[in-house]
Structure formats: structure tokens, C-alpha cells
């Protein structure tokens, strides 16, 4: 099955290693037609939206094709997996953007010299901005990736989404938080940002078969 699109993550998602159903996949942007005669499977095309195209070939053994045909349309099945994985990636990217903004707010406090007094209006404004961003990330409900990718990132995902309702947990800071707490929160945000990137990298490697 060949999926073409201008979103590399969406294309990669369609090449997901469906280990539980025995699906084998290979990235082949230029030589897919050369291998058609050697492979057994189904092929379908999804037109790209715009811009450059990324081609992914998914090779399905005959027994897997037959099984998926009984379940429904194969193209719809793979498109659903691709859509779910794309939504996860977009959610993680949005979360990372918010975390970076939260770090920027704290950075303005940390880097100011001389240090802001606790009662400083400017300092409180940065902490208010931080609290507002924290509410955004709590309300950002990122869906977990589909199987079997989820199994690859399960231990990372559970640690990252340990907040209420599966939200990403970030450190809380009251308006009178001392500078030491602000610095500690900033370091914790660095860890969270690294976890977000690691989940995305692990997902990509799982899809690409790395």
C-alpha cells in the first residue's frame, strides 16, 4: 500500500509496524514499483495536499490482507492508524510549545539582575503568565498513540501523563514562590521537555523500524 502526503509524520504513521498482525513495511520512495512483482499485498493511493510528497510502501502478506479484508477496508484501517498517530504527535508538539513558554516566563525571573523582590509586580506578572500556561497544558488532552506503537512508549507515556485525567504534570508555583523554587521548577520543565522529545523520537523509531 502506498500513501503519499506532504506530512512526513502522517506518511510515516501509515508505515506503522503492525507486529500483532504480521504486517511488514519498508520505506521505498523510489523503488516501490520495482518490487511490486516480488511482493504480495494491497496497494492504494491517498493524494497529497500540497508541496513535496513522501511515499511510504507497506507490504502486507496475503494472510494478513485476507484478515484485514474481513475486518473492513484496509485503506480505512491504515488511515485510521495514521490519523491517530498524527493526533498524538500534534498534541505532544503543542505541549512542548507550552512548556517552552512556561520556561521563558520563569527565565525572565531567574535571569533578572538584581533579583526581583518577592512582591515585585513584574515578578508576579511572570508567575501569573506561568500559571495561565499551566492551565493550558492541563486542559490539553493528548491521546496516546495507537497500538502497537503504544507498547514501545508505554513506560515513557505513563510517567509523562501522571497528572489528573492523564494530563502532563508540571510544577505549581504560588505567587510568593522563592527564587530557589522557581529555579527548581525551571529544571523540572527541562526534564519534561526532554521526555516529550523522547516519546516522539521513540514513536518515530518504532514506525520507521529503527
Backbone bond lengths (Angstrom), bond angles and torsions (degrees), N, CA, C in turn:
res aa  C-N    CA-C-N  psi(-1)  N-CA   C-N-CA  omega(-1)  CA-C   N-CA-C  phi
1 X - - - 1.452 - - 1.509 109.13 -
2 X 1.305 117.63 129.29 1.448 121.78 -179.30 1.526 109.87 -109.17
3 X 1.300 117.29 126.24 1.456 123.01 176.99 1.512 107.79 -116.76
4 X 1.327 117.55 127.82 1.446 120.09 178.37 1.517 109.17 -118.24
5 X 1.336 115.91 139.17 1.449 119.33 179.70 1.503 111.09 -166.48
6 X 1.332 116.57 166.41 1.457 120.24 -179.56 1.514 111.68 -93.83
7 X 1.331 117.62 1.18 1.456 122.45 178.04 1.522 107.92 -107.30
8 X 1.328 117.05 109.84 1.460 120.16 -175.40 1.505 111.90 -61.97
9 X 1.342 116.66 -35.63 1.459 118.83 -179.90 1.520 110.97 -67.15
10 X 1.360 116.00 -39.08 1.462 118.68 179.07 1.516 110.40 -65.76
11 X 1.327 115.88 -41.85 1.460 119.43 178.39 1.518 110.65 -64.14
12 X 1.320 115.49 -43.61 1.461 119.33 -179.99 1.512 110.99 -63.82
13 X 1.337 115.74 -36.10 1.458 119.40 -179.14 1.514 111.22 -61.76
14 X 1.340 115.66 -34.65 1.450 119.40 -178.99 1.515 111.57 -70.98
15 X 1.322 116.28 -17.80 1.461 120.52 178.82 1.514 111.89 -93.57
16 X 1.319 116.13 19.39 1.470 122.10 -175.30 1.516 111.47 -55.90
17 X 1.314 115.57 141.75 1.464 120.51 178.52 1.531 109.13 -80.21
18 X 1.298 116.13 100.88 1.459 120.29 -179.62 1.521 107.92 -85.83
19 X 1.319 114.55 77.80 1.455 120.29 -172.62 1.523 112.15 -64.59
20 X 1.325 116.66 -34.59 1.460 119.02 -175.11 1.517 111.55 -70.72
21 X 1.335 117.81 -21.64 1.458 120.51 179.47 1.516 111.57 -109.59
22 X 1.327 116.60 5.51 1.453 120.15 174.98 1.500 114.81 77.61
23 X 1.338 118.28 18.79 1.457 120.50 -178.72 1.513 109.90 -73.88
24 X 1.339 117.76 131.40 1.445 122.67 175.73 1.514 107.52 -107.10
25 X 1.361 117.08 140.51 1.451 119.62 -178.82 1.508 110.71 -134.34
26 X 1.331 115.60 151.44 1.459 120.58 178.08 1.510 108.56 -143.04
27 X 1.319 117.88 136.01 1.449 122.22 176.94 1.517 107.51 -80.47
28 X 1.327 117.03 120.00 1.457 119.39 -175.20 1.514 110.06 -146.53
29 X 1.359 118.82 78.16 1.451 121.44 -175.73 1.515 114.00 -68.84
30 X 1.357 118.59 -20.58 1.453 118.70 -174.03 1.529 113.38 -124.04
31 X 1.309 118.19 -21.61 1.464 119.81 -169.64 1.515 112.79 -114.14
32 X 1.331 118.46 18.93 1.461 120.54 -177.24 1.523 111.10 -61.11
33 X 1.348 116.99 -43.78 1.458 119.50 -177.25 1.520 111.73 -65.61
34 X 1.330 116.87 -30.80 1.459 120.22 -179.19 1.513 111.87 -66.25
35 X 1.342 117.17 -24.85 1.450 120.38 -176.21 1.518 112.99 -101.08
36 X 1.349 117.78 -1.98 1.461 120.67 -177.02 1.524 111.59 -58.44
37 X 1.324 115.53 -38.58 1.463 119.09 -176.35 1.519 112.18 -71.72
38 X 1.338 117.07 -18.30 1.449 121.08 -176.84 1.514 113.30 -97.76
39 X 1.316 117.86 -15.12 1.455 121.62 -173.39 1.517 110.85 -111.64
40 X 1.319 115.88 151.38 1.455 122.92 174.13 1.505 108.35 -107.37
41 X 1.314 117.97 128.68 1.453 118.01 -178.65 1.502 111.61 172.75
42 X 1.320 115.44 -170.18 1.441 123.93 179.19 1.511 108.67 -115.86
43 X 1.349 116.45 149.40 1.441 120.00 -178.67 1.515 109.58 -134.85
44 X 1.311 116.40 137.72 1.449 122.72 -178.76 1.511 108.16 -149.32
45 X 1.336 117.29 154.50 1.456 120.41 -177.33 1.509 110.92 -124.01
46 X 1.324 116.43 132.95 1.455 122.98 172.81 1.509 107.27 -110.67
47 X 1.354 119.91 118.37 1.457 120.81 -176.35 1.516 111.83 -64.38
48 X 1.339 115.33 145.88 1.457 120.37 178.73 1.517 109.98 -76.54
49 X 1.334 115.86 160.06 1.459 120.49 -179.33 1.515 110.94 -80.59
50 X 1.345 115.92 -49.90 1.453 120.49 -178.89 1.512 107.90 -173.43
51 X 1.353 115.45 164.39 1.455 119.23 173.12 1.515 112.32 77.05
52 X 1.317 116.01 -161.80 1.455 121.58 -178.51 1.517 111.28 -64.00
53 X 1.317 114.77 154.49 1.454 120.10 -179.76 1.516 110.38 -110.80
54 X 1.310 115.83 145.16 1.454 122.04 175.10 1.519 107.07 -120.63
55 X 1.329 117.67 118.17 1.453 121.83 -176.26 1.521 110.41 -100.25
56 X 1.307 115.15 133.79 1.456 121.61 177.54 1.528 108.18 -127.78
57 X 1.311 117.03 131.17 1.472 120.73 177.33 1.512 109.17 -108.44
58 X 1.313 115.70 125.45 1.456 121.36 176.67 1.516 107.82 -111.00
59 X 1.303 116.39 121.30 1.453 121.86 -177.93 1.524 109.97 -99.04
60 X 1.319 115.55 122.95 1.457 121.03 -177.63 1.527 110.36 -112.21
61 X 1.318 117.76 120.33 1.471 119.97 174.27 1.526 110.58 -58.89
62 X 1.312 116.39 152.92 1.464 120.96 -175.46 1.524 112.10 -56.19
63 X 1.341 118.47 -42.56 1.465 119.66 -178.03 1.528 111.08 -66.19
64 X 1.329 116.62 -33.03 1.466 119.70 177.74 1.520 110.64 -70.19
65 X 1.327 115.62 -40.94 1.465 120.38 177.32 1.519 110.34 -58.21
66 X 1.323 115.88 -46.71 1.458 119.82 -179.30 1.522 111.45 -61.01
67 X 1.356 115.57 -40.94 1.464 119.78 179.38 1.527 111.19 -63.79
68 X 1.328 116.07 -46.05 1.465 119.89 -178.32 1.525 111.88 -68.16
69 X 1.333 116.42 -31.95 1.458 119.27 177.48 1.521 111.40 -63.78
70 X 1.322 116.07 -34.11 1.462 120.04 177.66 1.524 110.33 -68.27
71 X 1.337 116.47 -30.37 1.466 121.10 -179.44 1.527 111.49 -79.78
72 X 1.310 116.90 -26.25 1.460 120.21 -177.95 1.509 110.05 146.53
73 X 1.314 115.89 -165.40 1.448 121.81 -177.17 1.518 111.14 -68.22
74 X 1.336 117.71 127.07 1.461 121.93 -176.93 1.519 111.00 -65.28
75 X 1.305 116.32 -40.48 1.465 119.88 -179.42 1.520 110.85 -61.64
76 X 1.332 116.47 -43.20 1.461 120.21 178.04 1.519 111.10 -62.95
77 X 1.333 115.60 -38.07 1.461 120.18 -179.64 1.525 111.18 -62.86
78 X 1.326 117.00 -49.37 1.458 120.70 -179.19 1.526 111.87 -68.62
79 X 1.313 115.98 -36.39 1.468 119.00 177.36 1.518 111.36 -63.99
80 X 1.340 116.07 -35.71 1.461 119.98 178.03 1.527 110.79 -65.23
81 X 1.338 115.93 -43.16 1.459 120.22 177.72 1.525 110.19 -61.87
82 X 1.334 115.75 -44.06 1.460 120.42 -179.54 1.518 111.49 -62.49
83 X 1.333 116.15 -41.81 1.463 120.74 -179.97 1.521 110.99 -63.78
84 X 1.334 116.82 -44.51 1.464 120.53 -179.67 1.524 111.38 -62.87
85 X 1.321 116.62 -41.40 1.464 120.09 -179.97 1.525 111.26 -68.21
86 X 1.306 115.50 -36.71 1.471 119.80 177.85 1.529 110.37 -65.14
87 X 1.330 117.28 -41.07 1.462 120.73 178.86 1.528 111.11 -62.32
88 X 1.332 116.04 -39.40 1.468 119.82 177.58 1.520 110.55 -63.28
89 X 1.320 116.59 -46.45 1.456 120.99 -179.99 1.527 111.75 -61.17
90 X 1.321 116.15 -42.63 1.458 120.13 -179.99 1.527 110.77 -65.10
91 X 1.348 116.19 -39.64 1.458 119.94 178.27 1.517 112.03 -64.18
92 X 1.339 116.48 -42.08 1.462 120.68 179.10 1.523 110.89 -66.01
93 X 1.316 116.83 -39.13 1.465 120.42 178.41 1.525 110.70 -65.10
94 X 1.338 116.31 -41.92 1.469 120.15 178.45 1.522 110.46 -63.52
95 X 1.329 116.67 -41.18 1.465 120.93 178.45 1.527 110.87 -62.79
96 X 1.311 115.94 -41.64 1.462 119.93 -179.71 1.530 110.96 -64.96
97 X 1.319 116.68 -37.50 1.467 120.73 177.12 1.530 110.91 -61.42
98 X 1.330 115.89 -42.92 1.463 120.08 179.81 1.522 110.65 -66.55
99 X 1.335 116.87 -41.67 1.465 120.63 178.34 1.525 110.39 -59.76
100 X 1.322 117.29 -40.49 1.465 120.53 178.95 1.530 110.95 -64.32
101 X 1.327 117.06 -37.46 1.463 120.43 177.07 1.529 111.04 -67.36
102 X 1.326 115.76 -38.20 1.463 120.07 177.34 1.531 110.50 -63.30
103 X 1.331 116.34 -41.94 1.458 120.94 177.89 1.522 110.76 -63.83
104 X 1.329 116.47 -37.12 1.464 120.29 179.84 1.527 110.72 -64.57
105 X 1.334 116.88 -40.78 1.470 120.48 178.72 1.529 110.71 -62.24
106 X 1.321 116.05 -44.37 1.467 119.64 179.10 1.528 110.82 -69.53
107 X 1.325 116.22 -33.77 1.458 120.07 -179.96 1.520 112.36 -62.18
108 X 1.329 116.69 -33.50 1.462 120.42 179.13 1.534 110.71 -66.32
109 X 1.321 115.85 -31.16 1.467 119.98 177.03 1.529 110.23 -76.63
110 X 1.321 115.18 -45.73 1.467 120.69 -175.62 1.534 111.66 -64.83
111 X 1.334 115.75 -40.63 1.463 120.12 -173.85 1.529 113.70 -84.30
112 X 1.314 116.72 -11.88 1.464 117.99 -178.07 1.527 111.16 -67.66
113 X 1.324 115.22 134.61 1.466 120.16 177.09 1.527 109.06 -137.16
114 X 1.324 116.28 130.09 1.473 126.40 -2.03 1.530 110.86 -67.86
115 X 1.320 117.92 160.71 1.472 120.83 -177.80 1.526 111.70 -56.74
116 X 1.346 114.91 145.40 1.460 119.70 176.07 1.526 110.12 -62.89
117 X 1.318 118.36 141.27 1.471 119.85 167.32 1.532 108.64 -65.37
118 X 1.293 117.59 151.32 1.467 121.68 -179.65 1.527 111.82 -53.90
119 X 1.333 116.62 -37.84 1.469 120.62 -177.12 1.519 113.24 -86.15
120 X 1.334 117.90 5.35 1.461 121.70 -178.69 1.529 111.45 -60.95
121 X 1.331 115.09 134.09 1.457 120.22 -179.97 1.532 110.52 -64.31
122 X 1.332 116.37 -42.39 1.463 120.26 -179.62 1.528 110.90 -61.40
123 X 1.316 115.64 -39.92 1.462 120.02 179.51 1.518 110.76 -64.96
124 X 1.317 116.48 -44.32 1.461 121.03 179.49 1.530 111.19 -63.66
125 X 1.330 116.56 -35.49 1.464 119.64 179.14 1.525 110.83 -64.25
126 X 1.324 116.49 -39.51 1.465 119.69 178.30 1.527 111.20 -67.23
127 X 1.328 116.47 -37.78 1.463 119.70 178.31 1.526 111.25 -71.24
128 X 1.317 116.58 -32.21 1.470 120.25 175.22 1.531 110.02 -67.35
129 X 1.329 116.16 -40.76 1.462 120.19 176.37 1.524 110.27 -62.12
130 X 1.315 115.90 -41.82 1.465 121.60 178.10 1.532 110.08 -59.99
131 X 1.327 116.71 -46.27 1.468 121.08 -178.73 1.531 111.01 -63.83
132 X 1.341 115.96 -37.72 1.464 119.94 178.48 1.527 110.77 -64.92
133 X 1.324 116.69 -42.67 1.462 121.21 178.04 1.520 111.03 -65.58
134 X 1.321 115.75 -35.16 1.463 119.82 178.80 1.527 110.44 -63.47
135 X 1.321 117.02 -38.32 1.460 120.42 176.64 1.526 110.89 -63.49
136 X 1.330 115.42 -37.04 1.468 119.34 179.16 1.520 111.34 -63.48
137 X 1.322 116.14 -43.68 1.465 118.57 -176.92 1.530 110.94 -72.16
138 X 1.340 117.12 -28.23 1.468 120.32 176.03 1.528 110.27 -68.06
139 X 1.333 115.94 -37.72 1.466 120.60 -178.65 1.521 112.68 -80.24
140 X 1.336 116.09 -10.96 1.458 120.40 -179.29 1.518 109.53 -81.69
141 X 1.318 116.88 100.68 1.457 121.51 -177.69 1.531 109.04 -93.68
142 X 1.313 115.54 102.12 1.462 121.15 -179.49 1.525 109.87 -91.83
143 X 1.329 117.92 122.06 1.469 119.50 -179.16 1.523 110.88 -71.03
144 X 1.317 117.50 144.92 1.468 119.95 176.40 1.519 110.06 -66.91
145 X 1.322 117.67 156.07 1.469 119.81 178.97 1.520 110.78 -67.99
146 X 1.320 116.83 157.28 1.470 119.95 179.87 1.522 111.45 -73.02
147 X 1.320 115.22 162.77 1.459 120.82 173.37 1.521 109.08 -69.79
148 X 1.347 119.78 149.10 1.456 126.08 -0.09 1.525 113.89 -90.26
149 X 1.346 117.30 6.73 1.467 120.17 -179.71 1.527 110.87 -61.34
150 X 1.336 116.55 -36.85 1.463 119.64 -178.12 1.523 111.67 -57.11
151 X 1.323 117.08 -37.31 1.467 120.22 -179.46 1.529 111.22 -62.89
152 X 1.325 116.54 -28.35 1.458 120.73 -179.71 1.530 112.12 -74.65
153 X 1.341 116.41 -26.21 1.471 119.71 -174.85 1.526 112.12 -118.91
154 X 1.323 116.94 9.78 1.469 120.87 -173.32 1.525 112.19 -54.87
155 X 1.336 117.12 -47.31 1.468 120.26 -177.58 1.529 111.22 -65.34
156 X 1.335 116.83 -34.39 1.462 120.71 177.90 1.532 110.51 -74.20
157 X 1.322 115.51 -41.33 1.465 121.11 -176.69 1.528 111.40 -64.05
158 X 1.320 116.43 -44.67 1.463 120.11 -178.05 1.521 111.36 -65.11
159 X 1.330 117.31 -35.92 1.454 119.81 177.83 1.517 112.54 -72.04
160 X 1.341 116.48 -31.89 1.457 120.96 -178.10 1.519 112.02 -76.94
161 X 1.328 116.54 -40.25 1.471 121.01 -175.42 1.523 110.36 -102.33
162 X 1.321 115.71 56.58 1.464 121.00 -176.77 1.524 113.29 -92.99
163 X 1.337 116.38 2.60 1.461 119.85 -179.73 1.516 112.17 -78.77
164 X 1.324 116.15 -179.98 1.469 121.88 179.69 1.525 110.11 -61.12
165 X 1.315 115.91 129.49 1.458 120.62 179.00 1.511 113.86 68.42
166 X 1.338 116.46 20.35 1.457 119.68 179.27 1.512 114.08 82.00
167 X 1.333 116.62 17.55 1.460 120.59 178.90 1.524 110.82 -77.20
168 X 1.319 116.02 157.52 1.465 120.89 176.18 1.523 108.41 -73.49
169 X 1.323 116.12 124.03 1.463 122.16 -175.40 1.526 110.18 -84.18
170 X 1.340 116.29 123.94 1.462 121.94 176.36 1.527 108.87 -124.23
171 X 1.343 117.59 153.44 1.473 120.26 -177.20 1.521 112.50 -67.65
172 X 1.333 115.85 136.94 1.468 121.59 177.32 1.526 109.45 -89.07
173 X 1.325 115.50 144.28 1.464 121.33 179.08 1.522 110.06 -134.50
174 X 1.319 118.40 116.87 1.460 120.56 175.19 1.532 110.16 -72.12
175 X 1.312 115.95 167.56 1.460 121.10 -177.26 1.527 112.79 -63.46
176 X 1.324 116.87 -24.83 1.464 119.90 -178.76 1.535 111.96 -103.76
177 X 1.330 116.91 21.74 1.461 120.17 179.74 1.529 110.31 -62.27
178 X 1.320 118.46 131.96 1.462 120.93 179.12 1.529 110.77 -69.98
179 X 1.312 116.81 163.18 1.457 121.50 -178.58 1.529 112.28 -58.42
180 X 1.330 117.07 -34.28 1.462 119.92 179.64 1.526 111.23 -61.72
181 X 1.340 116.72 -37.15 1.457 120.64 178.18 1.530 110.89 -71.98
182 X 1.312 115.98 -36.13 1.469 120.28 178.07 1.526 109.77 -63.38
183 X 1.320 116.94 -43.93 1.462 120.84 179.13 1.529 111.11 -64.92
184 X 1.323 116.35 -40.62 1.471 120.02 179.04 1.522 110.81 -64.28
185 X 1.344 116.59 -39.69 1.466 120.84 178.99 1.521 110.73 -65.39
186 X 1.330 116.53 -38.52 1.459 120.44 179.17 1.529 110.76 -63.65
187 X 1.318 116.68 -41.17 1.462 120.58 177.71 1.526 111.07 -65.50
188 X 1.318 116.15 -36.81 1.460 119.79 178.74 1.530 110.50 -66.56
189 X 1.328 115.84 -36.24 1.464 119.81 177.21 1.528 110.79 -65.82
190 X 1.335 116.49 -33.62 1.467 119.60 174.83 1.525 110.42 -60.25
191 X 1.322 115.75 -41.43 1.466 120.73 179.24 1.530 110.39 -64.64
192 X 1.325 116.36 -44.28 1.470 120.85 -179.96 1.523 110.76 -62.67
193 X 1.330 116.07 -42.38 1.465 120.10 178.14 1.531 110.41 -60.85
194 X 1.327 116.55 -40.90 1.457 120.40 177.58 1.517 111.84 -64.90
195 X 1.331 117.21 -37.64 1.463 120.91 178.79 1.533 110.79 -65.51
196 X 1.323 116.22 -41.54 1.468 120.68 178.52 1.524 110.41 -59.90
197 X 1.331 115.40 -46.50 1.467 119.87 179.92 1.525 111.03 -64.42
198 X 1.321 116.76 -38.50 1.462 120.68 -178.85 1.526 111.43 -66.32
199 X 1.332 116.79 -39.86 1.464 120.24 177.50 1.525 110.05 -61.71
200 X 1.340 116.40 -45.58 1.457 119.67 179.97 1.525 111.62 -64.56
201 X 1.319 116.84 -40.67 1.460 120.56 179.04 1.525 111.03 -64.83
202 X 1.330 116.44 -41.86 1.466 120.54 179.92 1.525 110.74 -66.29
203 X 1.322 116.38 -38.60 1.462 120.31 176.32 1.523 110.80 -61.64
204 X 1.321 116.11 -46.23 1.456 120.98 -179.54 1.520 110.93 -61.79
205 X 1.333 116.33 -45.69 1.469 120.59 179.38 1.523 111.46 -62.15
206 X 1.326 116.70 -36.40 1.459 120.68 178.74 1.516 110.86 -65.34
207 X 1.330 115.12 -42.33 1.463 120.48 -179.45 1.525 110.56 -68.11
208 X 1.340 115.80 -41.64 1.459 119.94 -176.49 1.528 112.58 -80.65
209 X 1.341 116.55 -9.04 1.443 119.70 179.35 1.507 113.89 80.12
210 X 1.365 116.09 21.51 1.459 120.17 -179.69 1.516 110.65 -76.08
